[in-house]
Amino acid sequence: MIKPHGSNELKPLYVADDAARAALAAEAEKLPSLLLNSAAAANAVMLGAGYFNPLTGYMNLADSLSVAEKLQTVDGLFWPVPIVNMTNESGIEAGSRIALRDPNVEGNPVLAVMDVEAVESVSEEQMDFMAEKIFRTLDPEHPGVATFKSLGRTLLSGSIQVLGFSYFKADFPDTFRTAYQIRDEIAERGWEKVVAFQTRNPMHRAHEELCRMAMNDLKADGILIHMLLGKLKPGDIPADVRDAAIRKMVDVYFPANTVMITGYGFDMLYAGPREAVLHAVFRQNSGCTHLIVGRDHAGVGDYYGGFDAQTIFDEEVPADALELQIYRADHTAYSKKLDRVVMMRDAPDHSKDDFVLLSGTKVREMLGNGIAPPPEFSRPEVAQILMDYYQSL
């Protein structure tokens, strides 16, 4: 199986031994506490699950600035975005041991224990520098920029031990998986070549066929449909609805033992190219050999060019940085002339009118009115689940 990023074996930060975890939880109740913001909590979940291997905790300011500028830590580890714990809380000192509390679960239980190695102030200029490098804009209307600039100006760095996986394991018991659980299942299935498909939306016909195309072109053993289960921007479809729609599509339209449906506990960054590279890193940690990178991957609005998330792998990612490879996809749609879904680049002589293309706004309007999109766009079984959701609002 493909090696994890940066090491020969996966080293998740979740304390798996029951006795050790119980002892740490008991100790945590006596420690000073910090209520995390959602972004720092999501980072802790990803560190605990092994997705952010080989990191041992939150980055310090020097590493964060270096990663933002050069996609590598001061010591040279390739990494695409800073993994930080930023706060506005004062009174935390370097050398202290603190309990990190979960902002997303009622009662704010302890999510992790942190050994604070440094407490550093981040200037406005440094915040802007990092935001512009990560998101390629400082527009406050960009949801990722707005979130990043709201995290606080005190950066806490140091190693962590993770006690749980926030609400993800409880709310999505059939879907949430750690990187090491995915690796184990890939091994059990006997898959060697595995293609990951990233999604924060329900899957329409184009997405379904794109998975099929990648699997066929790469002669892969299976597809990992890996959905984001964390926070999105307002108006996006909730994770439980997406989960139900994707499961229905796979049950009806894919052969057995060709698809794994899983999810991971992270908040969407909307960082476009940089987020695509992060997706590649943690899919390699999950045991995947390839990642589908499509048009406007992890984008929002018109902040990024259609294929910037592909060209970053050519222009900014060193050739030896990752073992995982990307599968480059174009906009995919149903061709009336060919009577099948194709990548639009494969039908260059076809007019735009040949393709069944619907805007997100139009689709939401149709679903809200109880009108199913055409079957060339969305499977009827999927459309029914989405219509039920929109009409319930």
N, C-alpha and C positions, 0 to 999 in steps of 0.2 A: 504494500500500500504506500501511496505517496507520503513523504515525510511531512511532519508539521513544519510550520514556518519557524525558522531560527533555532531549531533543536532537533535532536534525533527522536525524541519521544514527547508526547503531549504532557504538559504539566499544569493541569487545571488548579485553580486556587480554592476550589470548594473543599471543605474539610469532610472527607467521605467517611472516615471512621466514626461510628456512632458515639463511642465513649469520648473520643477527643472533641467531637463537635459539642456534646453535652457539657463538657468541662469548659470549653471556650465560651459557650452561651452563658454559663453561670458566671464566669469571670466578667463577661461583657456587661452584665447588669450592674456591676460595681464600678465600671469605668465611666469617665466623663463622656458625654454623648454629643454627637453632631448630627442634626437632621440634614440629610443630603438633599440636593435638588434632583430632579428626575434624571437629568443627563448623567450626573455622577453615579446615581443608583444603577442606571442602565449599564454604565461602564463596569461597575462591580459585578453585575450579573454576567456580563460577557467574559470578564476575567475569571470568575468562578467556574464558568462552563467550559473553559479552555479555548474559547474562540479567539482570545487575544494572546495566545501563546506566542513568544516566550516571556511576555511582560509579567513582572511579579507584583505590580501595583500601579499606582498613579504616577505619572511623569512629573518631574520637576520643571522649573521654568526654562532652564537651559535646553533640556531635551524637547520641551514643547515648542520653543522658538526654532530649534534646529529641524524638527520634524515638519513644522509649517513651511520653513524655507527650503529645505533640501530633501524631504522625505526620508530622513534618517536621524537616529538619535546621535548624541555627541559621541558615543562609542561605535557608531557605524551600523547599528541595526536598522534595516529598512523598515519604515513604518509611515503610513500615509497621512494620518491625522493625529493630533495630540489626544492622549487619553488622560483626562484631568479630573481633579476634584477641586472645584472652585467654589468659594463661599464668601459671604459677607460677615460671617461670624468672627468675632475677635476672642482673644483669650486662650487660643490653642497654641501650645509651644512645641518647638522642635524637641524631639526626644520623648514626647509623651505617647501614651498608648490610649486610643479612644475607640468607642463603639460608634459605628456608622449606622444611623437609623433610616429606615425606608419611608420615603414621603408618599409612596403610592399604595400603602396597605394601612387599613384602619388600625389605630393604636401605635403606629410607627415602630414595629419590631426591629430588633437589631439585624441588619443585613450582613455586616462584616465587622471585623476588628482590624484597626489600622495602627501600624507603628509609624508615627509621624517623623519623617527624617528631615523635612525642611518646611518652613512656613515663609512664603515669599509674596511680596506685593507685586501686582501686575499693573503697569501704567496704562493709561489710555492709549498711548502710542503703541505699546506692545500688544494690547488687545486688538487694535485696528490692524496691525501688521499680521497677526495670526488669522484674523477673520478674512482679510483680503486674500491671503494665500490659500486658505482652506476653501472659501466660497467664491473667489474671483469677483467679489463685489463687497461694498460696504453699505449697500442699499438697506435701510432699516425695514423695508417692506419684505425683504427676503426672509422667510421663516427661520432658516438656519442662522442667519446673521442676528436676527432679533433674539433668538434663544441664547446664542453664544454670548452676546453682549450683556445678557441679563444674569449670567451665572454668578457674578461677584468678582471682586478684585484681589482676593486672597487665595493663593494657590497652595494646597497641601499636597505634599508628595510623600511617597513611602509605600512599603509593602502591605498587602492586606491578606487576611484569611476570611473566606466567604462562608457564611452559615446557611444561606438559602438562596432561592431564585425569585424573590419578590412574589408578585401575584401570578407570574407566568405559569408556574407548575400547577397551581391550584385552579386557575381559570381555564387553562388549556392542557389538561392532563393527557389527552390523546395526541397533542400536536407539539407542545414544547419539548425540545430535545437539546441536550448539551452536545458539544462537539465530540466528546468521547463516546457518548451514546450513539451518535450517528456513525462514527468510525466502527463501533462494534457491530452495528446492524449491517453496514456495508460488507464487513468481513463475513458475517453470518450468511448473507445473501450470495456470497461468492463473486461480488462485483469487483472488477479491477479498474475499468474506465467508467467514471461517473461524471455526469454533467449537472451542474447546479443551475437552477433557475430562480432568480431573485424576484420577489413580488411584494408589493404593498397594496395591490388591487386584486379584485376577482379576475379570473382568467377568461378571456374571450376566445373565440375560435382562432384568432391570430396567434395568441400566446400558446394555445394548445398545439397548433401546427408547428410553431417555432421550436417547441420542445422536441417534437417528432423529427423535424429536420435536423436538429443538432445531433440527436441520438443516431439517426441514420448516417449522416455525413461523417461522424466521428467513430461510427461502429461501436458505440458505447453500450455498456451492459445495463445501465439504468439512469434515470433522471431523479435528482433530488429537488423537489419543489420546496423551497425554503422561504417561508413567509415571515415578514416582520410582524411581531405581535405587540410592539410598544406604541408610543405616542406618535400620532400623525398630525397633520394640519387640519383645521376645521373643514368639514365637508367630505373628508375621505371616509370610505366605508369601514365600519368597525371590524376588528379582527375576527370576531365570532361569525359574522356574516360571510366574510371572505373565506374562512375556513370551511364552512358548510358548502359554499358554492364550488370551491376547488375539489372537495372530496366527492361531490356528486359528479363533476366532470370526469374525474379519474375513474370512479367506479363504473361509469357507463362507457367511456370511450378509450380507455387504455387497457392493454392486456395485463394479466396478473404478473406480479413480480417484475415490473418495469419502472415503477414510480414509488418513491418514498415521499410522503407528505409530512413535513416537519415545520417547526417555527422556532424563532429565536427571540430572546428578550432584549430588545434594543429600541431606542427612540430614533425615528427617521431624522437624518441630518439635512437632507436636501442639498448635499454638497457636490452633486454631479460627478465630475471626473475623479475627485479625491475619494468620494464615497465608493465609487466603482472599484477603486484599488483596494480600499478597506474590505469590500465584499470579496475580492479575490483572496486576500490574506486569510480571512476567517473561513472561507470555503476550503482552502487548502488544509487548514487546521481540522476541518470536518472530514477530510479524506477524499475530497473531490479532486478530479484531475483537470476539469474544465469548468468555466463559468460563462454562461451566455451573457454577453454585453450588447444590448440593443441600442436603438436610437434613444437619445436623451435619458440614458440610464441614470437613475437617482436624481433626476433634474426636477426643476420647478420653474414655472413661468418661461421666460425666454432668456434666462441668465446664461445659458450654455448653448454652444453649437450642437447640432444634432448628433455629431459623432465625436465630440470632445472626450467622452468617456472611453472611447476606443483609442484615440490618438495619444492620450496620456501614457498608455502602455508602451508606445513607440518612442515618445519624446522625453519622458521623465522617469520611467521605471527601468533600472538597469537590467540587462539581459539575464543576469544570474540571480536577481532578487527573489524571484518566485519560481517554484517548480510547476505550479498550476499554469495552464494556458487559457486564453480567452477564445470564445467562439464569437466571431463578429457577425452581428445580425443587422439587417436593414429594417425599415418600416415594413411590416408584414400585413397583408390584407387579402380579402377574397377577390379574385379576378373573375368577372362574369364571362369573359371570353374563354378563359382556360377552365372555368368551372371548378376552381380549387383555390386554396390559400397559397400565396407565393410571396417571396420577398420582392418588393417593388423594383429593386435593382435587377432582378432576373427577368423582368418584363419591361425593358426600357422603351419599347415601341408602343406600349399601351398608354392611352390617354388616362387622365385622372378619373374620368367618368366611368372607366372600366372597373374601378375598384369600389368595393362597398366600404365607404369611410364615413364614420359618424363621430361627431365631437362628443367629448365627455358631457358637456351641457345638454346636448340633444338626447343622449342616452338616458341621463338622469331624468329629463323631462318625460320621456316615453315611459320609463319604468314607474315614475310617480303617478302617471295617468293610467297605469295598468295595461300599457301597450308593450308587448314583447318586441325587442329589436329583431330584425330579419335573421333567420337561422344561419345565413352566411356570416353574420357578425357575432352572434351569441347562441350557444346551445340552448334549446328551449327549457331544459331542466335547470340550467343555471339562471336563465332569465326569470324563471318563476320564483326562485329564492330571492333574487334581487328585487323583483316587483313586490313581493310580500314585505320586504324590509322598507322600501321607499314609501309604500302605502301605509305603513304603520307609523310613520313619523308624524 
